[in-house]
């Protein structure tokens, strides 16, 4: 996993009172022409990770908003293999960013609507405010989860609210299974080498440059070239063959979340088409 961070300098990052080293480094990236203007609006900073305010196509303005991040970013610690958290009380706070990456307000969770590190690495928090209330207060709309699977070659941007930094690359391909320590994830997105994500980028939305929609959530990378160990995931194909790609980073697809969100933005794992792991 892209290790969650807990630093004494976090308050500086969240309040925008200074420029973090990684944010400064990000200014060296050459701008690219994009079909959609990808920016930080709707992203959030957690205490140790990144995230985003998201909606599914059927979400309504008066629905309680959702925040997407990683399962390994949960304040309750890493869920064990096979463990699923559903509708757990939470008062976690999130710093909401505007397009320029400045913190404009604090959002608060009412519960962990869903969280797991089995098959995928995802957390969804339900907030105390609706989409309409957030837009009214801050002029910021939620990012939409794409209901379609991304294609190989898709140009993407990983937008980290924690670091206020963007990483631009493309979908290089997909790992049938991605194994890291005790956890195994299915059909993971593999980035091209340009996305050199770091600790703290965990939970960042992976945004299609074509549609502006979220297609995945950033979660890990092979740091040292080790085989299938913590912070060194390996790819396992249908025949069990293992491939190690040092320095390559990965994300978990999010289109599978869409069928699991019912009326009122409630997570319903029994809905038609929902294949997220159950408790």
C-alpha distance (Angstrom), angle and dihedral (degrees) to the residues before:
residue distance angle dihedral
X1 . . .
X2 3.77 . .
X3 3.77 91.2 .
X4 3.83 116.2 -112.9
X5 3.77 111.0 -115.0
X6 3.78 129.4 -135.9
X7 3.80 108.6 -177.2
X8 3.77 134.5 166.0
X9 3.80 87.2 -131.0
X10 3.81 93.4 60.6
X11 3.80 94.4 101.5
X12 3.79 89.3 58.1
X13 3.78 90.2 53.1
X14 3.76 95.3 48.0
X15 3.78 97.2 45.2
X16 3.78 93.2 46.3
X17 3.81 90.1 -127.0
X18 3.79 93.4 136.4
X19 3.77 144.7 10.3
X20 3.78 115.3 -97.8
X21 3.81 117.1 -141.8
X22 3.79 92.8 -113.0
X23 3.77 91.9 49.5
X24 3.77 90.3 52.5
X25 3.79 90.5 47.9
X26 3.77 89.2 53.6
X27 3.79 91.2 64.4
X28 3.80 89.7 72.3
X29 3.80 91.7 67.5
X30 3.80 110.7 105.1
X31 3.81 113.2 -120.8
X32 3.78 116.5 -112.7
X33 3.77 132.1 -152.4
X34 3.80 108.1 -107.9
X35 3.77 135.3 -171.9
X36 3.81 88.3 -134.8
X37 3.78 126.1 32.4
X38 3.80 101.7 -116.6
X39 3.81 112.2 -159.5
X40 3.81 140.2 149.9
X41 3.82 97.5 -89.6
X42 3.79 108.2 128.8
X43 3.79 95.7 15.5
X44 3.80 118.9 119.5
X45 3.77 138.9 -157.5
X46 3.78 118.7 -131.8
X47 3.79 123.6 -164.3
X48 3.80 90.5 -95.9
X49 3.82 107.8 6.8
X50 3.78 147.0 25.5
X51 3.80 130.2 -98.0
X52 3.79 145.9 154.5
X53 3.78 142.0 -129.6
X54 3.80 104.3 -111.2
X55 3.77 140.9 -178.0
X56 3.80 134.6 -170.3
X57 3.81 120.3 -128.6
X58 3.83 91.3 -97.6
X59 3.82 96.0 48.4
X60 3.80 114.7 122.1
X61 3.84 128.8 -142.0
X62 3.81 92.0 -112.3
X63 3.80 94.7 49.3
X64 3.81 116.8 109.6
X65 3.79 105.8 -98.7
X66 3.81 123.6 -113.3
X67 3.81 130.0 -138.6
X68 3.81 118.3 -151.3
X69 3.81 122.5 -151.1
X70 3.81 138.3 131.5
X71 3.78 128.8 -62.3
X72 3.80 88.2 -127.9
X73 3.83 89.2 58.4
X74 3.82 94.1 62.7
X75 3.81 115.8 124.4
X76 3.82 87.3 -130.8
X77 3.82 91.3 65.9
X78 3.80 131.7 -111.0
X79 3.82 111.7 -27.8
X80 3.78 109.9 -125.3
X81 3.81 122.3 -117.3
X82 3.79 107.3 -70.4
X83 3.81 93.5 14.2
X84 3.81 119.2 129.1
X85 3.82 125.0 -176.2
X86 3.79 115.8 -152.0
X87 3.81 127.7 -179.4
X88 3.82 96.6 -14.7
X89 3.80 116.5 167.6
X90 3.81 113.9 -106.8
X91 3.79 137.7 167.5
X92 3.79 95.9 -171.7
X93 3.80 116.3 152.0
X94 3.80 129.4 -138.7
X95 3.80 130.3 -164.7
X96 3.80 109.6 -131.7
X97 3.81 116.5 -142.1
X98 3.78 129.7 -151.5
X99 3.80 126.3 -140.7
X100 3.80 92.4 -79.6
X101 3.80 92.9 50.9
X102 3.80 97.5 -106.2
X103 3.80 119.8 139.6
X104 3.80 108.4 -113.0
X105 3.79 103.3 171.9
X106 3.77 149.5 -19.3
X107 3.79 124.0 -97.1
X108 3.79 122.5 -165.9
X109 3.78 132.7 -151.7
X110 3.77 124.9 -128.0
X111 3.80 92.9 -167.9
X112 3.76 148.3 -14.4
X113 3.79 96.7 -102.2
X114 3.82 92.7 -171.8
X115 3.77 137.9 -8.2
X116 3.79 136.5 167.7
X117 3.79 145.4 141.2
X118 3.80 93.8 -155.8
X119 3.83 116.1 108.2
X120 3.80 87.2 -16.7
X121 3.81 137.7 23.7
X122 3.77 106.6 -124.6
X123 3.78 143.9 135.2
X124 3.79 127.8 -172.2
X125 3.79 119.8 -166.3
X126 3.79 122.4 -165.0
X127 3.80 111.9 -140.1
X128 3.79 132.0 -142.9
X129 3.81 90.0 -123.3
X130 3.79 131.5 66.3
X131 3.79 126.0 -127.0
X132 3.80 89.3 -107.0
X133 3.80 91.9 52.8
X134 3.81 92.3 49.4
X135 3.79 92.1 48.5
X136 3.81 91.6 46.5
X137 3.82 92.8 50.2
X138 3.80 100.0 40.0
X139 3.81 108.2 12.5
X140 3.80 89.4 -121.7
X141 3.79 125.8 132.7
X142 3.79 126.2 -153.7
X143 3.79 120.8 -104.6
X144 3.80 113.3 -111.1
X145 3.81 122.6 -124.8
X146 3.79 109.9 -128.5
X147 3.80 111.2 -124.0
X148 3.83 91.0 -151.6
X149 3.79 128.6 78.7
X150 3.80 112.5 -108.6
X151 3.78 118.4 -112.5
X152 3.78 127.9 -126.0
X153 3.80 109.0 -93.4
X154 3.82 94.7 30.1
X155 3.82 110.4 150.3
X156 3.80 108.3 -124.2
X157 3.78 142.4 -180.0
X158 3.81 123.8 -149.0
X159 3.82 105.5 -151.1
X160 3.81 113.3 -161.3
X161 3.80 114.4 -160.9
X162 3.80 91.2 -174.2
X163 3.80 95.0 58.2
X164 3.84 97.4 23.9
X165 3.78 86.6 -130.0
X166 3.79 134.2 127.9
X167 3.78 128.8 -147.8
X168 3.81 119.5 -159.4
X169 3.79 124.3 -159.8
X170 3.81 139.2 109.9
X171 3.79 140.9 -95.2
X172 3.80 101.8 -87.9
X173 3.79 93.6 -174.6
X174 3.78 143.7 -68.8
X175 3.80 134.4 -76.0
X176 3.80 111.7 -136.7
X177 3.79 87.1 -150.0
X178 3.78 127.0 3.7
X179 3.79 113.1 -160.4
X180 3.80 123.9 -165.1
X181 3.77 120.2 168.9
X182 3.81 107.5 -57.2
X183 3.81 95.4 -10.7
X184 3.79 133.4 83.8
X185 3.81 124.6 -167.7
X186 3.79 127.8 -165.4
X187 3.82 129.2 -130.3
X188 3.80 94.8 -7.9
X189 3.80 122.8 -172.5
X190 3.80 114.1 -114.0
X191 3.81 115.7 -154.6
X192 3.76 127.1 -142.7
X193 3.80 111.1 -108.0
X194 3.82 95.1 -94.6
X195 3.84 92.0 79.4
X196 3.79 100.1 78.5
X197 3.80 96.5 172.6
X198 3.81 119.9 -176.3
X199 3.79 140.3 -160.7
X200 3.80 110.3 -57.5
X201 3.81 93.2 36.6
X202 3.80 89.0 89.4
X203 3.80 109.8 123.9
X204 3.80 94.9 22.8
X205 3.80 114.8 147.6
X206 3.80 114.3 -110.8
X207 3.79 103.5 -141.2
X208 3.80 127.1 -161.4
X209 3.78 109.1 -124.9
X210 3.80 88.8 -148.4
X211 3.80 101.0 51.8
X212 3.80 103.8 18.0
X213 3.81 88.2 -130.2
X214 3.80 128.1 128.6
X215 3.80 111.9 -104.7
X216 3.83 100.4 169.1
X217 3.79 146.1 -2.2
X218 3.81 118.8 -117.1
X219 3.80 113.5 -120.7
X220 3.79 121.7 149.3
X221 3.78 152.4 -2.4
X222 3.79 141.6 -167.3
X223 3.79 104.6 -100.3
X224 3.81 105.8 174.7
X225 3.80 107.1 19.3
X226 3.80 93.0 -106.0
X227 3.79 120.4 145.7
X228 3.82 119.5 -104.7
X229 3.83 95.3 -34.4
X230 3.81 129.9 131.8
X231 3.82 108.3 -64.5
X232 3.80 89.1 7.8
X233 3.81 108.0 80.3
X234 3.77 120.1 -175.3
X235 3.79 130.1 -154.1
X236 3.80 118.7 -120.3
X237 3.81 118.6 -166.1
X238 3.81 130.0 -151.6
X239 3.80 90.8 -85.3
X240 3.80 95.2 49.3
X241 3.80 95.7 -104.1
X242 3.82 112.1 150.0
X243 3.81 124.9 -140.3
X244 3.80 124.2 -172.5
X245 3.81 118.2 -159.3
X246 3.80 110.5 -172.7
X247 3.79 113.5 -149.2
X248 3.81 94.5 13.3
X249 3.79 120.3 124.9
X250 3.79 134.3 -151.0
X251 3.79 146.2 -158.5
X252 3.79 137.4 -163.4
X253 3.79 118.9 -116.7
X254 3.80 117.1 -115.2
X255 3.82 105.2 -164.9
X256 3.82 88.0 93.7
X257 3.81 90.3 63.9
X258 3.81 93.0 63.8
X259 3.84 98.2 73.4
X260 3.81 89.9 49.4
X261 3.82 95.7 61.2
X262 3.80 112.3 87.7
X263 3.80 134.5 -176.7
X264 3.79 113.8 -41.0
X265 3.82 89.4 22.7
X266 3.80 90.3 -79.6
X267 3.79 117.5 155.8
X268 3.80 109.3 -118.5
X269 3.78 112.6 178.8
X270 3.82 91.0 -173.2
X271 3.79 95.0 62.7
X272 3.81 118.5 118.7
X273 3.80 110.2 -87.5
X274 3.81 95.1 15.8
X275 3.80 110.3 133.0
X276 3.81 100.7 164.8
X277 3.81 112.8 130.3
X278 3.79 114.9 -91.3
X279 3.82 127.9 -138.9
